[in-house]
Amino acid sequence: MDKSDRAYKTIGEVAKILELKKNKKGVIPTHIIRFWETQFKQIKPKIMNANRRYYDEKTINILKKIKFLLKDQGLTIKGVKNILNNNDALKLDESIDKSIRGKNLKNKLIRISNSLKTLKNIR
């Protein structure tokens, strides 16, 4: 049973949504999200019982933008702070959408290519 998209997510669930790479032991690196919390004032999880963090949809979207800018675009933390603080969110959303569409198209083309290779091998 999946949680509703609007339900609060735990830090582990957010790490999976962000597709953060697991370390050699197979552990999801939630420490990255905790570090980003210290660097970006826009990340405001609800901290409830036993200091557990819970993230809403708005915060998860901010984390997606931060990850995109840091990991995909290669910006520094200072550069990402400048963008988030200057309210360039609309331009940023357009860039992220284009990047995601590009990745989806690339994945589809790879699948088509693999299917064609398989068909050639069958003959």
C-alpha positions as a Markdown table, in Angstrom:
| # | Residue | x | y | z |
|---|---|---|---|---|
| 1 | Met | 0.0 | 0.0 | 0.0 |
| 2 | Asp | 1.6 | 3.3 | -1.1 |
| 3 | Lys | 1.3 | 6.5 | 0.8 |
| 4 | Ser | -0.7 | 9.3 | -0.7 |
| 5 | Asp | 1.4 | 11.9 | -2.7 |
| 6 | Arg | 0.2 | 14.5 | -0.2 |
| 7 | Ala | 1.2 | 12.5 | 2.9 |
| 8 | Tyr | 4.3 | 13.4 | 4.9 |
| 9 | Lys | 7.3 | 11.3 | 4.0 |
| 10 | Thr | 10.1 | 10.1 | 6.2 |
| 11 | Ile | 13.7 | 11.0 | 5.4 |
| 12 | Gly | 14.3 | 7.5 | 4.0 |
| 13 | Glu | 11.4 | 7.8 | 1.7 |
| 14 | Val | 12.6 | 11.2 | 0.5 |
| 15 | Ala | 16.0 | 9.8 | -0.2 |
| 16 | Lys | 14.4 | 7.1 | -2.4 |
| 17 | Ile | 12.3 | 9.7 | -4.2 |
| 18 | Leu | 15.4 | 11.8 | -4.9 |
| 19 | Glu | 17.2 | 8.6 | -6.1 |
| 20 | Leu | 20.2 | 9.2 | -3.9 |
| 21 | Lys | 22.8 | 6.6 | -4.6 |
| 22 | Lys | 23.3 | 3.9 | -2.0 |
| 23 | Asn | 26.7 | 3.4 | -0.5 |
| 24 | Lys | 28.8 | 0.2 | -0.8 |
| 25 | Lys | 26.9 | -1.3 | 2.1 |
| 26 | Gly | 23.5 | -0.7 | 0.4 |
| 27 | Val | 22.5 | 2.1 | 2.9 |
| 28 | Ile | 20.5 | 5.1 | 1.5 |
| 29 | Pro | 22.5 | 8.3 | 2.3 |
| 30 | Thr | 20.0 | 10.2 | 4.4 |
| 31 | His | 22.9 | 12.3 | 5.8 |
| 32 | Ile | 22.9 | 14.2 | 2.6 |
| 33 | Ile | 19.4 | 15.5 | 3.2 |
| 34 | Arg | 20.3 | 16.4 | 6.8 |
| 35 | Phe | 23.3 | 18.3 | 5.5 |
| 36 | Trp | 21.2 | 20.2 | 3.0 |
| 37 | Glu | 18.8 | 21.2 | 5.8 |
| 38 | Thr | 21.8 | 23.0 | 7.5 |
| 39 | Gln | 22.6 | 24.8 | 4.2 |
| 40 | Phe | 19.3 | 25.8 | 2.8 |
| 41 | Lys | 16.7 | 27.6 | 4.9 |
| 42 | Gln | 14.0 | 26.6 | 2.5 |
| 43 | Ile | 14.1 | 23.0 | 3.8 |
| 44 | Lys | 11.8 | 22.8 | 6.8 |
| 45 | Pro | 10.8 | 19.3 | 7.7 |
| 46 | Lys | 8.3 | 18.7 | 10.6 |
| 47 | Ile | 10.2 | 17.2 | 13.5 |
| 48 | Met | 8.0 | 15.0 | 15.6 |
| 49 | Asn | 8.3 | 12.2 | 18.1 |
| 50 | Ala | 11.9 | 11.1 | 18.8 |
| 51 | Asn | 13.3 | 13.8 | 16.5 |
| 52 | Arg | 12.0 | 12.0 | 13.4 |
| 53 | Arg | 11.8 | 14.2 | 10.3 |
| 54 | Tyr | 8.7 | 14.3 | 8.1 |
| 55 | Tyr | 8.7 | 16.1 | 4.7 |
| 56 | Asp | 5.7 | 17.6 | 2.9 |
| 57 | Glu | 5.2 | 17.8 | -0.9 |
| 58 | Lys | 6.5 | 21.4 | -1.0 |
| 59 | Thr | 9.7 | 20.6 | 0.8 |
| 60 | Ile | 10.3 | 17.5 | -1.3 |
| 61 | Asn | 10.0 | 19.7 | -4.4 |
| 62 | Ile | 12.6 | 22.1 | -3.0 |
| 63 | Leu | 14.9 | 19.1 | -2.3 |
| 64 | Lys | 14.4 | 17.9 | -5.9 |
| 65 | Lys | 15.4 | 21.4 | -7.2 |
| 66 | Ile | 18.5 | 21.4 | -4.9 |
| 67 | Lys | 19.5 | 18.0 | -6.1 |
| 68 | Phe | 19.0 | 18.9 | -9.7 |
| 69 | Leu | 21.1 | 22.0 | -9.4 |
| 70 | Leu | 23.9 | 20.4 | -7.3 |
| 71 | Lys | 24.2 | 17.0 | -9.0 |
| 72 | Asp | 22.9 | 17.5 | -12.5 |
| 73 | Gln | 23.9 | 21.1 | -13.2 |
| 74 | Gly | 27.1 | 21.1 | -11.1 |
| 75 | Leu | 26.4 | 24.3 | -9.2 |
| 76 | Thr | 28.0 | 25.0 | -5.8 |
| 77 | Ile | 26.0 | 25.3 | -2.6 |
| 78 | Lys | 26.5 | 29.0 | -2.8 |
| 79 | Gly | 25.2 | 29.1 | -6.4 |
| 80 | Val | 22.1 | 27.1 | -5.4 |
| 81 | Lys | 21.5 | 29.4 | -2.5 |
| 82 | Asn | 21.6 | 32.4 | -4.8 |
| 83 | Ile | 19.1 | 30.9 | -7.2 |
| 84 | Leu | 16.7 | 29.9 | -4.4 |
| 85 | Asn | 17.0 | 33.2 | -2.7 |
| 86 | Asn | 16.5 | 35.2 | -5.9 |
| 87 | Asn | 13.1 | 33.5 | -6.6 |
| 88 | Asp | 14.2 | 32.2 | -10.0 |
| 89 | Ala | 11.9 | 29.2 | -9.3 |
| 90 | Leu | 9.9 | 29.5 | -12.5 |
| 91 | Lys | 12.9 | 29.3 | -14.8 |
| 92 | Leu | 14.2 | 26.5 | -12.6 |
| 93 | Asp | 11.0 | 24.5 | -12.8 |
| 94 | Glu | 11.2 | 24.8 | -16.6 |
| 95 | Ser | 14.8 | 23.5 | -16.7 |
| 96 | Ile | 14.0 | 20.6 | -14.4 |
| 97 | Asp | 11.0 | 19.6 | -16.5 |
| 98 | Lys | 13.1 | 19.7 | -19.7 |
| 99 | Ser | 15.8 | 17.6 | -18.0 |
| 100 | Ile | 13.3 | 15.0 | -16.8 |
| 101 | Arg | 11.7 | 14.8 | -20.2 |
| 102 | Gly | 15.1 | 14.4 | -21.8 |
| 103 | Lys | 16.0 | 11.6 | -19.4 |
| 104 | Asn | 12.7 | 9.9 | -20.2 |
| 105 | Leu | 13.3 | 10.2 | -23.9 |
| 106 | Lys | 16.8 | 8.8 | -23.6 |
| 107 | Asn | 15.5 | 5.8 | -21.6 |
| 108 | Lys | 12.9 | 5.1 | -24.2 |
| 109 | Leu | 15.4 | 5.2 | -27.0 |
| 110 | Ile | 17.7 | 2.9 | -25.2 |
| 111 | Arg | 14.9 | 0.4 | -24.7 |
| 112 | Ile | 14.0 | 0.6 | -28.4 |
| 113 | Ser | 17.6 | 0.1 | -29.4 |
| 114 | Asn | 17.9 | -2.9 | -27.1 |
| 115 | Ser | 14.7 | -4.4 | -28.6 |
| 116 | Leu | 16.0 | -3.9 | -32.1 |
| 117 | Lys | 19.3 | -5.6 | -31.2 |
| 118 | Thr | 17.3 | -8.5 | -29.7 |
| 119 | Leu | 15.2 | -8.8 | -32.9 |
| 120 | Lys | 18.4 | -8.9 | -35.0 |
| 121 | Asn | 19.8 | -11.7 | -32.9 |
| 122 | Ile | 16.6 | -13.8 | -33.3 |
| 123 | Arg | 17.0 | -13.8 | -37.1 |
